[in-house]
């Protein structure tokens, strides 16, 4: 108790100096008031109040602001403490010996303790295991991920029934509620055997009846011509009654020709496949079956016996399914820092008009400006040169000085037939660049796609003056420069996507020389094949480069003299740091409801940008998309 009273006194003293107050109204009641208090001081004082030991990560820093209107006990102070850390991107992890480690929230999931109850520890990361219906682990992970903290983790076996979640307690409870909602929920499953009706026709009819938000699920088993129906007991009963009404022998015998409109498949390619199967269905003594394709209506016309028609229709319906699409988003980040330092000293000393003073000078090509031009202008009048020559020297001197960059100091003059001059030039440059490109493209499963944004620039391939310098000509080809994304996605079981990627980023760096005018191109290219889960961000490749160059120009021997040798040197230092990373995120789009939020997100981004730049109350996007347009 005496220790706490001493702490309260010191806290009140800090209040007057640094905006910190933690006062005690009773033995275990505290009121916290803080303004711009160092977070480490806050941690230290909370440790005194709560009696807990904290080990602070060196990366923890910043200021905190807290105001409490009512008294808090020790437990509530600790709860507030954890919430403050969470807001600032930190958390506490309890060690085996009972002390608490204050560290970055990022990467702390691996140290999270296990919570058997699934409720977690308030204000801290905890890990729990959730059981889901068999085979729905991947789906559960996909549903849980949007409600998780950015540093939380969820992992699942795609074909199993276990999901491991690491997050704050409130998010663990959300995850458990989602899993509970995925349970049977009173649903029933029944198998319905069909005798006359095709199981694929029945499945299509029931799915169309239920719509995109169907309350039931229908799975077709072609081998036994039966359906598995899952839904509420009422829905299953009604569907069984409907199927019994539909599962009757056709009143009219099937004719010799049937017309089958296609919905999703490429009719020309499908027709080629069916044609290759027709010899299998040829029956001795009967006309050979034929299939024709009408491109205008995207329809297949089958001429065959009723049995062969039924068999071919089943094959066609299996192939005529809506194929999933894949949205491939590339994220190209390039951060560079270029710094340069230059320091050079030039001097000249020489006699005129018969003076015995020898000519001494130091002049470096690395340094802009030519001191000898300046000395020539200073001495032109003294040696009696004509006006035209003097003017030429003065022009050269002015041009030389005008070409200097950075800070410059110089002196020069004429004394007792002795010309002298000194120029000290110092330059420091620092250039930062942060380039972010996010090309993305949507394509069908197993269909290649290309996205290109750039220019076509002419590149010289040859030139000739011809005979006697007549009929001169130059040949060139055009080369694409910009951002190009080539991708071939293939979806496999468990929503794992195989991606064949070619990512090219090119730009014009400048010309090779001022005389030739040929372009120098920057090019960054990645060609690879990767596997990624649905919605997962994966790194394709990158480059971390740190290039440092030091150039020293000096007068031999004199430039090596300690201290004074700086007068005979020109020194430059260049450093170029580049951090280039390329990431990829594939997203599977199976239905229109999957595509809608992705499209809306992109539309909202463009709409917000248009409104912010134009100041209008209505975006041009909304005008174009208006149904009345």
Secondary structure, 3 states (H helix, E strand, C coil): CHHHHHHHHHHHHHHHHHCEEEEEEECCEEEEEEEEEEHHHHHHHHHHHHCCCEEECCCCCCEEEEECCCCECHHHHHHHHHHHHHHCCEEEEECCCCCEEEEECCCHHHHCEECCCCCCCCCCCEEEEEECCCCCHHHHHHHHHCCCCCCCEEEECCCCCEEEEEECHHHHHHHHHHHHHHCCCCCEEEEEECCCCCHHHHHHHHHHHHCCCCCCEEEEECCCCEEEEEECHHHHHHHHHHHHHHCCCCCCCCCCEEEEECCCCCHHHHHHHHHHHHHHHCCCCCCCCEEEEECCCCEEEEECCHHHHHHHHHHHHHHCCCCCEEEEEEEEEEEEEEEEEEEEEEEEEEECCCCCCCCEEECCCCCCCCHHHHHHHHHHCCCCCCHHHHHHHHHHHHHHHHCCCCEEEEEEEECCCEEEEEEEEEEEEEEEEEEEECCEEEEECCCCEEEEEEEEEEEEEEEECCHHHCCCEEEEEEEEEEEEEEEEEEEEHHHEEEEEEEEEEEEEEEECCCCCCCEEEEEEEEEEEEEEECCCEEEEEEEEEEEEEEEEEECCCHHHCCCHHHHHEEEEEEEEEEEEEEEEEEEEECCHHHHHHHHHHHHHHHHHHHHHHHCCCCCHHHHHHCCCC
